[in-house]
Amino acid sequence: AVVSTQSTGGAPISLTYLYTGVIYFTTRNYVTEMHMEGPDKIVATKLSLFCRPLKRVIDPKDIIIPVNVGVFESFEANGESFLVDENEIVDKDLFECVAGLRGRKNSLMSESGKPAE
């Protein structure tokens, strides 16, 4: 039997797992889709490590705006962090409920209910 002494490339494979983990860790809070189902139910969709949709149901009363918001966090609800791009929210009611944007509503929303340009 011949035994090879050459490396099988374990380092590049390990780096692939490392980079995948870093990307997931920094984007795990990102909300890919969000909508309201009635006045007291927000459905937010995030992605799992394997890109499967994870739906979270949030009551607007459960939204907590941290005093020091992190780089990858807009708000917390039910002990979980969420990152929302407020420029993508076109529903005025949802915009008012999410991420402490009530205080910034006048500067970001136009009277038509669309995000200001």
C-alpha positions in Angstrom: 0.0 0.0 0.0 1.2 3.5 -0.9 0.7 6.2 1.8 0.6 9.8 0.6 2.4 12.4 2.7 0.8 15.3 0.9 -1.8 17.5 2.6 -5.4 16.9 1.6 -6.3 20.6 1.9 -7.8 20.6 5.4 -6.8 24.2 6.0 -8.9 25.7 3.1 -11.9 23.6 4.2 -11.5 24.8 7.8 -11.4 28.4 6.6 -14.6 27.8 4.6 -16.4 26.8 7.7 -14.9 29.7 9.6 -16.0 32.3 7.0 -19.4 30.8 6.8 -19.8 31.0 10.6 -18.6 34.6 10.6 -21.0 35.6 7.9 -23.9 33.9 9.7 -22.9 35.4 13.0 -23.0 38.9 11.7 -26.2 38.5 9.6 -28.3 36.2 11.8 -30.4 39.1 13.1 -31.2 40.4 9.6 -34.9 40.4 8.7 -35.5 39.4 5.1 -39.2 40.0 5.1 -41.7 41.6 7.5 -45.4 42.4 7.4 -48.3 43.1 9.8 -51.1 40.7 10.3 -53.6 42.9 12.1 -52.8 45.7 14.6 -51.1 43.4 17.2 -49.1 40.9 15.1 -45.9 41.4 13.2 -44.4 38.5 11.3 -40.7 38.8 10.7 -38.7 36.3 8.6 -35.0 35.7 9.2 -32.7 33.0 7.7 -31.2 30.0 9.5 -27.6 28.9 9.0 -28.8 26.7 6.2 -30.9 29.5 4.6 -34.2 28.2 5.7 -36.8 30.8 6.6 -37.4 31.3 10.3 -40.7 33.1 11.0 -41.0 35.1 14.2 -44.3 36.5 15.4 -43.9 39.7 17.4 -46.5 41.7 19.3 -45.7 45.4 18.9 -45.9 45.9 22.7 -43.0 43.4 23.1 -40.6 45.6 21.0 -37.7 47.0 23.1 -35.4 49.6 21.8 -32.0 49.2 23.4 -30.4 52.4 24.7 -27.1 51.5 22.9 -28.2 49.9 19.7 -25.6 47.5 18.3 -24.2 47.6 14.7 -26.3 44.5 13.8 -29.4 45.3 15.8 -32.4 47.6 15.3 -34.6 46.3 18.1 -35.3 43.4 20.5 -38.5 41.4 21.0 -39.1 38.3 23.0 -35.4 38.1 23.9 -34.3 38.0 20.3 -32.5 40.7 18.3 -33.7 41.9 14.9 -31.9 44.0 12.2 -34.3 45.9 9.9 -33.5 48.2 7.0 -36.0 51.0 7.6 -35.6 52.2 4.0 -37.3 49.0 2.8 -40.4 49.4 5.0 -43.2 50.8 2.9 -46.1 50.1 5.3 -46.7 53.2 7.4 -48.2 51.3 10.3 -45.4 48.8 10.4 -42.8 51.6 10.2 -44.4 53.2 13.2 -44.2 50.0 15.2 -40.6 48.9 14.5 -37.2 49.7 15.8 -37.8 52.9 17.7 -38.6 54.7 14.5 -41.5 56.5 16.1 -39.1 59.3 17.1 -37.5 59.5 13.6 -40.8 59.1 11.7 -41.0 62.8 10.8 -37.6 62.9 9.3 -37.8 59.5 7.5 -41.4 59.3 6.4 -43.2 61.6 4.0 -46.9 62.4 4.5 -47.8 59.8 1.8 -46.6 57.0 4.1 -43.6 56.1 2.0 -40.0 56.5 3.2 -38.7 60.0 2.4 -36.2 60.2 -0.5 
